[in-house]
């Protein structure tokens, strides 16, 4: 015979009555992300990545040719696109999580991986600068949009 477990005295009095469970409001409600069209959000994200690339190329005196800009930018833009798709950013494109996080980690992380696969350089200092710049700008415009929406 299986042992019976005792739940202690008064257990029956603590059981909830039959019927549907009472609904409870969550302890906090997430603030809705500002309304930004997906195409506008992608345009802002691409502008951030291109600014990063252009500033980096100018600071290293690599020239300002369109071909050079495209050669440096494509891994970051491809990483951005993959990050936005993985985060399903079209649902809430101005939200810091998941869209901003996907944009940042895609552009910086996947962008660096694509640079390695393409034979381009990825010095540790460059990785740090890319993470900081892209994080500040890709998450920053979303934080600014949220602040403006609240005011």
C-alpha positions as CSV (number, residue, x, y, z in Angstrom):
1,X,0.0,0.0,0.0
2,X,1.3,3.4,-0.9
3,X,2.1,5.8,2.0
4,X,-0.4,8.6,2.4
5,X,1.1,12.1,2.7
6,X,-0.2,14.4,5.3
7,X,-0.6,18.0,4.3
8,X,-0.9,19.2,7.8
9,X,-3.9,20.5,9.8
10,X,-6.1,23.0,8.2
11,X,-5.2,22.3,4.6
12,X,-8.7,21.8,3.4
13,X,-9.6,25.4,4.7
14,X,-6.8,26.9,2.5
15,X,-8.0,25.2,-0.7
16,X,-9.7,27.6,-3.2
17,X,-13.4,27.2,-3.9
18,X,-14.4,25.4,-7.1
19,X,-14.9,27.6,-10.2
20,X,-12.7,29.8,-12.3
21,X,-9.6,31.2,-10.6
22,X,-9.8,34.9,-9.8
23,X,-7.8,37.1,-12.3
24,X,-4.9,38.9,-10.9
25,X,-3.4,42.0,-12.5
26,X,0.4,41.7,-13.2
27,X,2.6,43.4,-10.6
28,X,3.8,45.8,-13.4
29,X,2.9,46.6,-16.9
30,X,5.5,47.0,-19.6
31,X,5.3,50.4,-21.2
32,X,4.3,50.1,-24.8
33,X,7.0,50.9,-27.3
34,X,6.5,54.1,-29.3
35,X,4.8,53.7,-32.6
36,X,7.4,53.8,-35.4
37,X,6.9,52.2,-38.8
38,X,9.2,49.3,-39.4
39,X,10.6,50.9,-42.5
40,X,11.5,54.0,-40.5
41,X,13.1,51.9,-37.8
42,X,15.2,50.0,-40.4
43,X,16.2,53.3,-42.0
44,X,17.4,54.6,-38.6
45,X,19.3,51.4,-37.9
46,X,21.0,51.4,-41.3
47,X,21.9,55.1,-40.7
48,X,23.5,54.2,-37.4
49,X,25.6,51.4,-38.9
50,X,26.6,53.6,-41.8
51,X,27.6,56.4,-39.4
52,X,29.8,53.9,-37.5
53,X,31.5,52.7,-40.7
54,X,32.0,56.2,-42.1
55,X,33.4,57.6,-38.8
56,X,35.7,54.6,-38.5
57,X,37.0,54.8,-42.0
58,X,37.6,58.5,-41.7
59,X,39.5,58.1,-38.4
60,X,41.8,55.6,-40.0
61,X,42.2,57.7,-43.2
62,X,40.9,54.8,-45.3
63,X,39.3,57.2,-47.8
64,X,35.7,58.0,-48.4
65,X,34.9,56.1,-51.6
66,X,31.6,54.5,-52.0
67,X,33.2,51.1,-52.7
68,X,35.3,51.3,-49.6
69,X,32.3,52.3,-47.5
70,X,30.3,49.3,-49.0
71,X,33.2,46.9,-48.4
72,X,33.4,47.8,-44.8
73,X,29.7,48.1,-44.1
74,X,28.3,45.0,-45.7
75,X,29.1,42.6,-42.8
76,X,27.5,44.9,-40.3
77,X,24.4,45.6,-42.4
78,X,24.0,41.8,-43.1
79,X,24.4,41.2,-39.3
80,X,21.8,43.9,-38.6
81,X,19.3,42.3,-41.0
82,X,19.8,38.9,-39.5
83,X,19.5,40.3,-36.0
84,X,16.3,42.2,-36.8
85,X,14.8,39.1,-38.5
86,X,15.7,36.8,-35.5
87,X,14.1,39.3,-33.1
88,X,11.0,39.7,-35.3
89,X,11.5,43.4,-35.1
90,X,8.7,44.2,-37.5
91,X,6.3,43.5,-34.6
92,X,7.6,46.3,-32.3
93,X,10.4,48.0,-34.2
94,X,11.0,50.8,-31.7
95,X,11.2,48.5,-28.6
96,X,14.5,48.2,-27.0
97,X,13.8,44.5,-26.3
98,X,13.7,42.5,-28.5
99,X,14.1,44.8,-31.6
100,X,17.0,47.0,-30.3
101,X,18.8,44.1,-28.7
102,X,18.5,42.1,-31.9
103,X,19.7,45.0,-34.0
104,X,22.7,45.6,-31.7
105,X,23.8,42.1,-31.3
106,X,23.2,41.3,-34.9
107,X,25.1,44.3,-36.2
108,X,28.0,44.0,-33.8
109,X,28.2,40.2,-33.1
110,X,27.2,38.7,-36.4
111,X,28.9,41.6,-38.2
112,X,32.2,40.7,-36.6
113,X,31.7,37.0,-37.4
114,X,31.0,37.9,-41.1
115,X,34.1,40.1,-41.1
116,X,36.2,37.1,-39.9
117,X,34.7,34.9,-42.6
118,X,35.5,37.6,-45.2
119,X,39.1,37.9,-44.1
120,X,38.7,41.4,-42.6
121,X,40.3,42.5,-39.3
122,X,38.7,42.1,-35.9
123,X,41.2,43.5,-33.3
124,X,39.9,43.3,-29.7
125,X,39.8,47.1,-29.4
126,X,37.7,47.3,-32.6
127,X,35.3,44.8,-31.2
128,X,34.9,46.9,-28.1
129,X,34.4,50.1,-30.0
130,X,31.9,48.5,-32.3
131,X,29.9,47.1,-29.4
132,X,29.9,50.5,-27.6
133,X,29.1,52.6,-30.6
134,X,26.5,50.4,-32.1
135,X,24.9,49.8,-28.7
136,X,24.8,53.5,-27.9
137,X,23.2,54.4,-31.3
138,X,21.0,51.4,-32.0
139,X,19.6,51.3,-28.5
140,X,19.9,55.0,-28.0
141,X,17.5,56.2,-30.7
142,X,14.9,53.7,-29.3
143,X,15.4,55.0,-25.8
144,X,15.0,58.6,-27.1
145,X,11.8,57.6,-28.9
146,X,10.4,56.0,-25.8
147,X,11.2,59.1,-23.7
148,X,9.6,61.4,-26.3
149,X,6.5,59.1,-26.4
150,X,6.1,59.4,-22.6
151,X,6.4,63.2,-22.5
